[in-house]
Amino acid sequence: MNDQRLRLDLADLAEEVTPVDLRDRALRTSRRIGIQRAIATSAAAVVLFGAATGTAFAILPNRGADPVPGTTPSVTASPSPTASPTPSPSGSPSIAPPATSTSSQPASTATFGRLHYGPFTPGGADTAHLYSWKPGDTPVRRLALPVNPAQLNAAVSPDGRRVAWVEDGGALWTSALDGSGKRKLHDLVDNMCWSPTWSPNSRQLTVRLGAADGSFSKAGLLDVSSGAFTEVAGFDGCHPVWAANGTVAFADGSNGAVVVTDRTGAGRRTIPGLGSKGSRYVCFDVASISPDGRRIALFRIDRDGTYGDAARSLSANAVLDTRTGNVMTLPLGGRELRQAYFQADGSVVARVRSGSRYTLILVDKAGKKVAEKAESSSLASMQIIAAVD
């Protein structure tokens, strides 16, 4: 009986091992092997992609069409922290072109700002109007000034709100661009060599004060609100210009050098190649300086040329590096530079002659030409005195 029962039990057990059961087991084994391979492949891809992008991603492997039993745990792949990526020509993600590619270079953001104009020559009239103009707009007439100050020393503040000028008798005045709020700040102020120049914050003016006998000996800073004057040792030249970073530059009338210093007169130095022994050029007129004080627009002449007088000239025929004296080449298309004014973003507006009219060329701080605009014909007899909004 016992032997018979054993044989029957073994037969029943054999019947339970059906082909379907064997198939399910084979599928589960195959699926487990497939998942392991997918994990290995995904991990390698994640490591490679993470190396290119600096980001780790969890990747779910493709499990195929067969359903996964509800008891099968979900699988996520993450790169091993010690794994070294191995580039693969077929598996590498697309990479953006290098920054030096022409297609990836950002377009220049430089644009024409508002330019302010005064008369080029005094002419026969007693008064002259200042004008402002932004390329593309219509010129706007501003306040009327006595003709000599309008041409020789009128200065527009960096914020574009006020004008300062010195009349022939030495009275220093300020007003809004429309002439309102006119106020006298000081008497006996130099109106020729050391013309008033605004500080970057539009709160002070560099001026040179004189005595009743007509001599001028003290140059420094005049507070526009209080009228307080502070003498600055070393401010002893002509036609100062003031950069946004506090750099002050002016011509040394004694030898044709150009001095660069700060608002306290410290760190005084000269631009190489101008006025020094053996240099070819001298300069007695400076027109504009870049916001960082590293480039300057001026009128330079051969040492053996005609020097002119102490009156302000805003003409410019060169833009120089203030540290090396090297000439900055402007993309003017072979036309002669007549004026050059730096804007707040470091770009420069170059004025060139085109027949009977002037053309303005905008050059960004990298030296690239951005735009060109024909100047309004109504401004042909005027000169730019400031480039500020």
Secondary structure in CASP SS format (residue, H / E / C, confidence):
PFRMAT SS
TARGET T0000
AUTHOR 0000-0000-0000
METHOD secondary structure of the structure
MODEL  1
M C 1.00
N H 1.00
D H 1.00
Q H 1.00
R H 1.00
L H 1.00
R H 1.00
L H 1.00
D H 1.00
L H 1.00
A H 1.00
D H 1.00
L H 1.00
A H 1.00
E H 1.00
E H 1.00
V C 1.00
T C 1.00
P H 1.00
V H 1.00
D H 1.00
L H 1.00
R H 1.00
D H 1.00
R H 1.00
A H 1.00
L H 1.00
R H 1.00
T H 1.00
S H 1.00
R H 1.00
R H 1.00
I H 1.00
G H 1.00
I H 1.00
Q H 1.00
R H 1.00
A H 1.00
I H 1.00
A H 1.00
T H 1.00
S H 1.00
A H 1.00
A H 1.00
A H 1.00
V H 1.00
V H 1.00
L H 1.00
F H 1.00
G H 1.00
A H 1.00
A H 1.00
T H 1.00
G C 1.00
T C 1.00
A C 1.00
F C 1.00
A C 1.00
I E 1.00
L C 1.00
P C 1.00
N C 1.00
R C 1.00
G C 1.00
A C 1.00
D C 1.00
P C 1.00
V C 1.00
P C 1.00
G C 1.00
T C 1.00
T C 1.00
P C 1.00
S C 1.00
V C 1.00
T C 1.00
A E 1.00
S C 1.00
P C 1.00
S C 1.00
P C 1.00
T C 1.00
A C 1.00
S C 1.00
P C 1.00
T C 1.00
P C 1.00
S C 1.00
P C 1.00
S C 1.00
G C 1.00
S C 1.00
P C 1.00
S C 1.00
I C 1.00
A C 1.00
P C 1.00
P C 1.00
A C 1.00
T C 1.00
S C 1.00
T H 1.00
S H 1.00
S H 1.00
Q C 1.00
P C 1.00
A C 1.00
S C 1.00
T C 1.00
A C 1.00
T C 1.00
F C 1.00
G C 1.00
R C 1.00
L E 1.00
H E 1.00
Y E 1.00
G E 1.00
P E 1.00
F C 1.00
T C 1.00
P C 1.00
G C 1.00
G C 1.00
A C 1.00
D C 1.00
T E 1.00
A E 1.00
H E 1.00
L E 1.00
Y E 1.00
S E 1.00
W E 1.00
K C 1.00
P C 1.00
G C 1.00
D C 1.00
T C 1.00
P C 1.00
V E 1.00
R E 1.00
R E 1.00
L E 1.00
A E 1.00
L E 1.00
P E 1.00
V H 1.00
N H 1.00
P H 1.00
A H 1.00
Q H 1.00
L H 1.00
N C 1.00
A C 1.00
A E 1.00
V E 1.00
S C 1.00
P C 1.00
D C 1.00
G C 1.00
R C 1.00
R E 1.00
V E 1.00
A E 1.00
W E 1.00
V E 1.00
E C 1.00
D C 1.00
G C 1.00
G C 1.00
A C 1.00
L E 1.00
W E 1.00
T E 1.00
S E 1.00
A E 1.00
L C 1.00
D C 1.00
G C 1.00
S C 1.00
G C 1.00
K C 1.00
R E 1.00
K E 1.00
L E 1.00
H E 1.00
D C 1.00
L C 1.00
V E 1.00
D C 1.00
N C 1.00
M C 1.00
C C 1.00
W C 1.00
S C 1.00
P C 1.00
T E 1.00
W E 1.00
S C 1.00
P C 1.00
N C 1.00
S C 1.00
R C 1.00
Q E 1.00
L E 1.00
T E 1.00
V E 1.00
R E 1.00
L E 1.00
G E 1.00
A C 1.00
A C 1.00
D C 1.00
G C 1.00
S C 1.00
F E 1.00
S E 1.00
K E 1.00
A E 1.00
G E 1.00
L E 1.00
L E 1.00
D E 1.00
V C 1.00
S C 1.00
S C 1.00
G C 1.00
A C 1.00
F E 1.00
T E 1.00
E E 1.00
V C 1.00
A C 1.00
G C 1.00
F C 1.00
D C 1.00
G C 1.00
C E 1.00
H E 1.00
P E 1.00
V E 1.00
W E 1.00
A C 1.00
A C 1.00
N C 1.00
G C 1.00
T C 1.00
V E 1.00
A E 1.00
F E 1.00
A E 1.00
D E 1.00
G C 1.00
S C 1.00
N C 1.00
G C 1.00
A E 1.00
V E 1.00
V E 1.00
V E 1.00
T E 1.00
D C 1.00
R C 1.00
T C 1.00
G C 1.00
A C 1.00
G C 1.00
R C 1.00
R E 1.00
T E 1.00
I C 1.00
P C 1.00
G C 1.00
L E 1.00
G C 1.00
S C 1.00
K C 1.00
G C 1.00
S C 1.00
R C 1.00
Y E 1.00
V E 1.00
C E 1.00
F E 1.00
D E 1.00
V E 1.00
A E 1.00
S E 1.00
I E 1.00
S C 1.00
P C 1.00
D C 1.00
G C 1.00
R C 1.00
R E 1.00
I E 1.00
A E 1.00
L E 1.00
F E 1.00
R E 1.00
I E 1.00
D E 1.00
R C 1.00
D C 1.00
G C 1.00
T C 1.00
Y C 1.00
G C 1.00
D C 1.00
A C 1.00
A C 1.00
R C 1.00
S C 1.00
L C 1.00
S C 1.00
A C 1.00
N C 1.00
A E 1.00
V E 1.00
L E 1.00
D E 1.00
T C 1.00
R C 1.00
T C 1.00
G C 1.00
N C 1.00
V E 1.00
M C 1.00
T C 1.00
L C 1.00
P C 1.00
L C 1.00
G C 1.00
G C 1.00
R C 1.00
E C 1.00
L E 1.00
R E 1.00
Q E 1.00
A E 1.00
Y E 1.00
F E 1.00
Q C 1.00
A C 1.00
D C 1.00
G C 1.00
S C 1.00
V E 1.00
V E 1.00
A E 1.00
R E 1.00
V E 1.00
R E 1.00
S E 1.00
G C 1.00
S C 1.00
R E 1.00
Y E 1.00
T E 1.00
L E 1.00
I E 1.00
L E 1.00
V E 1.00
D C 1.00
K C 1.00
A C 1.00
G C 1.00
K C 1.00
K E 1.00
V E 1.00
A E 1.00
E E 1.00
K E 1.00
A E 1.00
E C 1.00
S C 1.00
S H 1.00
S H 1.00
L H 1.00
A C 1.00
S C 1.00
M E 1.00
Q E 1.00
I E 1.00
I E 1.00
A E 1.00
A E 1.00
V C 1.00
D C 1.00
END
